[in-house]
């Protein structure tokens, strides 16, 4: 996963353009993708697909021709969606188009102007402080023209057509945690699920933030009713503790599953309530769709100093953190897949488990008492209304123990979720 982050890091991404396509080409080497191109001007809900932005070069050069700010050194140096410019101007005029972080003088900020025609450069405050007065050459070799918005999907078929969506944004340029780590975790999660036979069908969505998710929703109205659960992945590789943000519903099954998995794992974590600000969970959870989609990250957006700066580089994210995020996703989806409802076939009084060999089979096991209690709890609550997660929460037992009892030789049958 970290190697994938390093490969993607140099690419200049935005909400449209060749950088997104190049990113999806690389991801496509890991999992097969169906790539979609949506033309400029397409109406998508309350939005319109914008013109496509591409950039070849950009720089600020001093009177000697030396590039003091150079897009070739980092894609962060250019204000995202900058319109073309080729001018000479004094530093006093140029300053109006420069963005820095005075509190972190060695870092370069990430700034955009998607829907307002503008141009600009981002640079370290120490670089700006070192610029003498004088005239500078300014050039942004970019194009804004009718083209396409690009997004991609990867589907892991399940036993049923009901879907779990996993969404990550692919629009940010050289920012490792936000969101190359999310892309990497999603990609390796897809590969892991493909090696299994999941119950649900898992649909992975790689799309530009906001406009990409809105475009997917606008183009998939017929599929929305099949979406049972969802998760947005972002900021998945920093050293902070895991953070889960609930869906707008607040009590969706994914909310309960993530809370249970994080608590049972005894990992340091935090569960936050929904707010209509953040990543694309706010699109999937918007009132008209009201999907049960939460968001998993480590440190949430804007919660770490490196957020949207050049300090969010591959050295800021770690293989260990991404591995931990991936493990939690796999644990949560394992719970989702097995959280079925059962009906006790011998509901009048407690079944005689001993004559069925169910007590004897537990002999010598270190977890015999837990396994026995899980079996009794499953039989007690297997009324066709409660799922296994309900049983685990009520009993205070690990989900795996409860699911093991239900999937073993217990006197119960599974019913439709």
Secondary structure, 3 states (H helix, E strand, C coil): CHHHHHHHHCCCCCCCCHHHHHHHHHHCCCCCCEEEEEECCCEECCEECCCEEEEEEEEEECCCCCEEEECCCCHHHECECCCCEEEEEEHHHHHHHEECCHHHCCCCECCECCCCCCCCEECCHHHHHCCCCCEEEEEEEEEEECCEEEEEEEEECCCCCCEEEEEEECCCCCCHHHHHHHHHHHHHHHHHHHCCCCCCEEEEEEECCCHHHHHHHHHCCCCHHHEEEEEEECCCCCCCCEEEECCCCCCCHHHHHHHHHHHHHCCCEEEECCCCCCCCHHHHCCCCCCCCEEEEECCCCCCCCCCCECCCCCCCCCHHHHHHHHHHHHHHHHHHHHCCEEEECCCCCCCCCHHHCCCHHHCCCCCHHHHHHHHHHHHHHCEEEEEHHHHHHHHCCCHHHHHHHHHCCCCEEEECC
